[in-house]
Amino acid sequence: MPSSKKARQAMIQLSHETGQGPIFELGSGWGNLLIPMALKHPQRKIVGYELSLLPWLTTAVLKRLFRLDNLQVFRKNFLQADLSSASLILCYLCPNGMHDIETQLASKDGNLEYLISNNFALPSHQAVAKIQLTDFYKSPVYLYKFKSA
Ligand SMILES: C[S@@+](CC[C@H](N)C(=O)[O-])C[C@H]1O[C@@H](n2cnc3c(N)ncnc32)[C@H](O)[C@@H]1O
């Protein structure tokens, strides 16, 4: 399921406070968030990981159409990816997925400074900011900070 328009807007808004380093989206789906992120941050490297064939292929085609040279999208399980160069991670997963990310991040060193999650919290971290969407469920979007910029 893609992020809603309101969630995408909130995530893009929060991303403006996260410096200039590489942005990785874990589970980038059809590119509903990844493509606007790459357009909004032409000076930043944007990387997406998506397991499903059609969503990944669609994003790869959109990358070509929009000539997004700052974007790379891989058909790959992000749990087996090297995330060490990510400065900002974006995700919209399920609670289990958030747990897996937390475990993955704890087991490796890296440059991660921020993580923005749509709807689901990281189980063992405290968000530094939260946007409550004006949708039916008042869905949260969380911003986590990992180290001083
Ligand atoms: C809820 S969708 C969100 C899509 C997109 N991030 C968005 O906001 O519109 C979650 C996506 O994560 C992908 N996904 C889940 N686990 C994954 C994994 N371990 N590696 C790569 N992709 C994964 C799913 O295939 C799905 O497309």
The ligand as an SDF file (V2000), in Angstrom:
LIG
                    3D

 27 29  0  0  0  0  0  0  0  0999 V2000
    3.4980   -0.2470    2.7410 C   0  0  0  0  0  0  0  0  0  0  0  0
    4.5010   -0.3390    1.2890 S   0  0  0  0  0  0  0  0  0  0  0  0
    5.1710    1.3130    1.2560 C   0  0  0  0  0  0  0  0  0  0  0  0
    5.6560    1.7120   -0.1140 C   0  0  0  0  0  0  0  0  0  0  0  0
    6.3540    3.0770   -0.1490 C   0  0  0  0  0  0  0  0  0  0  0  0
    7.4010    3.1580    0.8420 N   0  0  0  0  0  0  0  0  0  0  0  0
    5.3980    4.2200    0.0610 C   0  0  0  0  0  0  0  0  0  0  0  0
    5.5190    4.8970    1.1090 O   0  0  0  0  0  0  0  0  0  0  0  0
    4.5300    4.4690   -0.7910 O   0  0  0  0  0  0  0  0  0  0  0  0
    5.8820   -1.3400    1.8470 C   0  0  0  0  0  0  0  0  0  0  0  0
    6.7710   -1.8320    0.7330 C   0  0  0  0  0  0  0  0  0  0  0  0
    7.9270   -2.4240    1.3260 O   0  0  0  0  0  0  0  0  0  0  0  0
    8.3100   -3.5470    0.5520 C   0  0  0  0  0  0  0  0  0  0  0  0
    9.1350   -4.3940    1.4240 N   0  0  0  0  0  0  0  0  0  0  0  0
    8.7670   -4.9880    2.5980 C   0  0  0  0  0  0  0  0  0  0  0  0
    9.8050   -5.6520    3.1420 N   0  0  0  0  0  0  0  0  0  0  0  0
   10.8620   -5.4760    2.3050 C   0  0  0  0  0  0  0  0  0  0  0  0
   12.2260   -5.9170    2.3430 C   0  0  0  0  0  0  0  0  0  0  0  0
   12.6910   -6.6490    3.3430 N   0  0  0  0  0  0  0  0  0  0  0  0
   13.0530   -5.5100    1.3310 N   0  0  0  0  0  0  0  0  0  0  0  0
   12.5890   -4.7420    0.3150 C   0  0  0  0  0  0  0  0  0  0  0  0
   11.2970   -4.3060    0.2280 N   0  0  0  0  0  0  0  0  0  0  0  0
   10.4480   -4.6680    1.2100 C   0  0  0  0  0  0  0  0  0  0  0  0
    6.9890   -4.1630    0.1090 C   0  0  0  0  0  0  0  0  0  0  0  0
    7.1560   -4.9710   -1.0520 O   0  0  0  0  0  0  0  0  0  0  0  0
    6.1390   -2.9200   -0.1440 C   0  0  0  0  0  0  0  0  0  0  0  0
    6.2250   -2.5090   -1.4840 O   0  0  0  0  0  0  0  0  0  0  0  0
  1  2  1  0
  2  3  1  0
  2 10  1  0
  3  4  1  0
  4  5  1  0
  5  6  1  0
  5  7  1  0
  7  8  2  0
  7  9  1  0
 10 11  1  0
 11 12  1  0
 11 26  1  0
 12 13  1  0
 13 14  1  0
 13 24  1  0
 14 15  1  0
 14 23  1  0
 15 16  2  0
 16 17  1  0
 17 18  1  0
 17 23  2  0
 18 19  1  0
 18 20  2  0
 20 21  1  0
 21 22  2  0
 22 23  1  0
 24 25  1  0
 24 26  1  0
 26 27  1  0
M  CHG  2   2   1   9  -1
M  END
$$$$
